[in-house]
Amino acid sequence: MDRPPFQLRQIDHVVLRVRDLAAMQAFYCNVLGCRVERRQDAIGLVQLRAGASLIDLVDVEGTLGRLGGAAPGPEGRNMDHLCLRVDPFDRAAIAAHLRMHGARIGDFGSRYGADGEGPSQYLFDPEGNLVELKGPPDPPDMAAT
């Protein structure tokens, strides 16, 4: 099997097509701690810094957003979910923070991610996109060694 002439490092960015750019920017900045890095108002794009990655918000009514067709809604989404690695992972503090901001909280569980199995909290952004906050991997099971 041929290998590509490059090595994947991390998620660079995720692009969300959104109906309410202001509400989505407020959610990702105020609730999840992103910050605005760049705006390209002429095409309806706001780029948010999320650690080493970017979350791009594209207004479905903007130049770029209209290229994607119908807006996301109950009949379909633009992605399954966005996973953001967080540290530290204090489940109670995270849940309290999300409730304080009126975020709709989903299931909590242990899920596999890029660093291995570990704690994971689902929540929903204002437009119904599923977001996962993923904690560090669980310590190795000493009984298994």
C-alpha positions, 0 to 999 in steps of 0.5 A, spaced: 500 500 500 502 506 498 503 511 503 501 519 502 507 524 502 505 527 508 503 525 515 497 528 519 498 532 525 491 534 528 484 537 526 486 544 522 479 547 522 471 545 522 466 549 518 459 550 520 454 553 516 449 557 520 443 560 520 444 565 526 451 567 526 451 572 532 448 567 536 453 561 534 459 566 535 456 568 542 456 560 544 462 558 541 466 564 545 462 565 551 460 558 553 466 554 550 472 559 550 473 560 543 476 567 540 474 571 534 481 570 530 478 573 523 472 576 520 471 576 512 464 579 512 464 580 505 463 572 504 459 571 511 465 568 515 467 568 522 473 564 524 474 562 531 480 560 535 479 553 538 486 552 541 491 549 536 485 549 531 479 553 528 472 553 528 469 557 522 462 559 522 459 561 515 452 564 514 448 560 510 445 567 507 452 569 505 456 568 499 460 562 501 454 559 505 449 559 499 454 555 495 452 549 500 444 549 499 439 549 504 440 551 511 441 546 517 435 544 521 431 538 524 431 534 517 439 534 517 445 537 519 452 539 516 456 534 520 455 529 526 459 532 531 465 536 533 469 534 538 474 539 542 479 536 547 479 540 554 483 539 560 482 539 565 476 535 565 472 536 571 465 533 570 461 537 575 464 544 573 463 543 566 456 541 567 455 547 572 458 552 567 454 549 561 447 550 565 449 557 567 449 559 560 443 555 558 446 550 554 442 544 552 446 538 555 447 531 552 449 524 554 456 523 559 460 517 558 467 514 557 468 515 549 474 513 545 478 519 542 485 521 539 488 520 545 484 514 548 478 512 552 476 517 557 471 522 559 466 525 554 460 530 555 456 531 549 452 538 548 448 542 543 450 549 540 444 553 539 443 550 532 442 543 534 449 541 532 452 536 537 459 538 540 463 533 544 468 536 550 473 530 551 477 529 557 484 526 557 485 519 557 483 514 563 490 512 566 492 505 564 488 499 568 494 496 572 490 490 573 491 489 565 499 489 566 
